[in-house]
């Protein structure tokens, strides 16, 4: 998610290709997971899903999200969420919670989707 933040700050958009993010930030991805990125104009979602059968009952899937808040002074917010159960199910997308019509018991501006929980200290505001 830090890579998406940096890429957006330099290029004014999010990067949608895993190999480009990997190359630009010079890191190796573990082979026991599959990786995918989905971007919109104001958000980027990175999915990390176990891909080796030997580990699918032990490893959990993850999704990270980077959001640009709307308005004249946009801020970038990130969150990383972990599925509550191990396996190869893609986690539900985190959401940017704005307005008073959304049920929001924690008061957080970003929330994990159904059946996933926030990784401790994963929310970053800038």
N, C-alpha and C positions, 0 to 999 in steps of 0.2 A: 504494500500500500504506500510505503514511503517512495517507492519508485514512481508510482502514478502521480503522487504529489509533486515530485521533482520534475517529471516529464511535463505535467500541466504548467508548472511555473515557467518552464523554458519555452514551451511550444504553444501554449494557449489551448490545448486539447489533451485528452487522455490517449494513451497508446493501447491498441486493441490486439496486438500480436505478442504472444508469450515469448517467442524467440528474440524479438527486438528488445523487450524489457530485460531478458536474460543477458543479451549481448551488451546493452548499454550500461548495465550495472555489474557486469562481470561476475555472475554467480552461477553455480551449477545446481540444477533442480534434482531432488532425489528421484530415483527411478521407481520407487514404490508408490508414487502418486501420479495422477494425470492432472494437467493444469489447463485452465481455460480463462479467457478474459472476455467480458462483455462490457461495452461502453455505450453511454448516451452522451448527449451534449453536456449534461451537468453531473454525471456520475460514472464511476468505473467499478466493476465487480470482478474479483479474481476468485476463481474456484479451484480448490485443491481436493481431489477425490482419490481414495486408495484404489490402485489398479491391479494389484497382485493378489490372486486368490488366497495365497497363504496368509495374507494380512487383513483381508477385508472384514473378518469377524473381530479384529482387534483394533484397527485404526479407524479414526473418525474423519469425516469430511469437514472441510472448512470453507468459508466464504469471507472475503474481506471486501469492504466497500469504501470508496472515497466519494464524498459528495461536495458539490459547490452549493452553498446556501444562496437563495435568491436575494435580490435587492441591489442597492447601489454600492454597498460595501460587502461584497460576497466574502465568505470565509470557507476554508476547506476543512472538512470533518471526516475522519476515518474511523472505522470499527472493524474488528475481526470477530467472527462468530464460529462456533464449533457445534456440529450436530450433537444431539444428546445421546444418540445411539451409534455404535460403530457400523460401518458398511459403506456401500457405494452410492448412497442416495445423495443427490445434489442438495445442499442446504437451501432453504428459502432465502430469498434476498433480504438483506437488511433494509430498513426504510429510514428516510429522513422525515421526522415528525414535525409538522408545522401546523399552526392553527389550533383552535380549541375544539374542533369537531372529531378529533382522533382520540380514542381511548389511550391514555398515556399515564399509567399509574406511577412510573418511575420519574417522570418529569424530564427524562433524557431527550435530547434533540435527535439522537439516532438510536435505533433499536434493532435487535436481531429478529429474524423471521421466526415463524412457528417451528417448534422442535429443534431449536438451536439456542445456545447461550453465549453471552459475550465473554471473550477471553479477557481476563483481568488486565487492566491498564491499557486496553487496546484503543480506547477513544482518544483521538488527538484532535484538538481544535487549533486552527491557525488563522 
